[in-house]
């Protein structure tokens, strides 16, 4: 058999094996909880930063008011 044909068969077999492995793992939810926790923590940190920026702007505006 031609070496190029053998190489194509080997590559095709590896691709089929990899596709089957990916298909088996696609339906699993391994790591989903960890991913969710990380994303939730990042969103919470962004929310805290946004509140801090808004509070700083409101306090600066309140301090700038002339009440006399």
C-alpha positions as a Python dict, from the first residue, in 0.01 Angstrom:
ca = {
    (1, 'X'): (0, 0, 0),
    (2, 'X'): (117, 352, -77),
    (3, 'X'): (273, 527, 230),
    (4, 'X'): (56, 834, 173),
    (5, 'X'): (-259, 620, 179),
    (6, 'X'): (-139, 453, 499),
    (7, 'X'): (-78, 796, 653),
    (8, 'X'): (-426, 912, 550),
    (9, 'X'): (-580, 601, 704),
    (10, 'X'): (-386, 657, 1027),
    (11, 'X'): (-488, 1024, 1044),
    (12, 'X'): (-849, 936, 969),
    (13, 'X'): (-848, 673, 1245),
    (14, 'X'): (-703, 924, 1495),
    (15, 'X'): (-964, 1182, 1397),
    (16, 'X'): (-1246, 932, 1442),
    (17, 'X'): (-1108, 831, 1782),
    (18, 'X'): (-1075, 1195, 1891),
    (19, 'X'): (-1426, 1278, 1767),
    (20, 'X'): (-1569, 983, 1959),
    (21, 'X'): (-1386, 1093, 2274),
    (22, 'X'): (-1510, 1449, 2239),
    (23, 'X'): (-1864, 1327, 2178),
    (24, 'X'): (-1855, 1118, 2496),
    (25, 'X'): (-1730, 1411, 2703),
    (26, 'X'): (-1960, 1667, 2542),
    (27, 'X'): (-2260, 1545, 2737),
    (28, 'X'): (-2081, 1544, 3072),
    (29, 'X'): (-2102, 1844, 3299),
    (30, 'X'): (-1763, 1793, 3463),
    (31, 'X'): (-1626, 2125, 3577),
    (32, 'X'): (-1954, 2307, 3524),
    (33, 'X'): (-1984, 2389, 3892),
    (34, 'X'): (-1630, 2526, 3910),
    (35, 'X'): (-1685, 2732, 3598),
    (36, 'X'): (-2010, 2869, 3739),
    (37, 'X'): (-1844, 2961, 4069),
    (38, 'X'): (-1561, 3144, 3893),
    (39, 'X'): (-1795, 3337, 3665),
    (40, 'X'): (-2024, 3424, 3956),
    (41, 'X'): (-1726, 3549, 4159),
    (42, 'X'): (-1609, 3765, 3869),
    (43, 'X'): (-1956, 3910, 3821),
    (44, 'X'): (-1982, 3982, 4195),
    (45, 'X'): (-1644, 4160, 4190),
    (46, 'X'): (-1755, 4368, 3891),
    (47, 'X'): (-2080, 4457, 4069),
    (48, 'X'): (-1892, 4565, 4382),
    (49, 'X'): (-1656, 4777, 4172),
    (50, 'X'): (-1951, 4939, 3992),
    (51, 'X'): (-2124, 5020, 4322),
    (52, 'X'): (-1801, 5168, 4458),
    (53, 'X'): (-1763, 5392, 4152),
    (54, 'X'): (-2124, 5508, 4171),
    (55, 'X'): (-2098, 5570, 4547),
    (56, 'X'): (-1781, 5772, 4497),
    (57, 'X'): (-1948, 5985, 4230),
    (58, 'X'): (-2259, 6042, 4446),
    (59, 'X'): (-2052, 6133, 4752),
    (60, 'X'): (-1841, 6375, 4547),
    (61, 'X'): (-2156, 6537, 4410),
    (62, 'X'): (-2308, 6560, 4759),
    (63, 'X'): (-1993, 6717, 4898),
    (64, 'X'): (-2004, 6972, 4617),
    (65, 'X'): (-2349, 7102, 4715),
    (66, 'X'): (-2362, 7444, 4873),
    (67, 'X'): (-2609, 7433, 5162),
    (68, 'X'): (-2534, 7778, 5303),
}
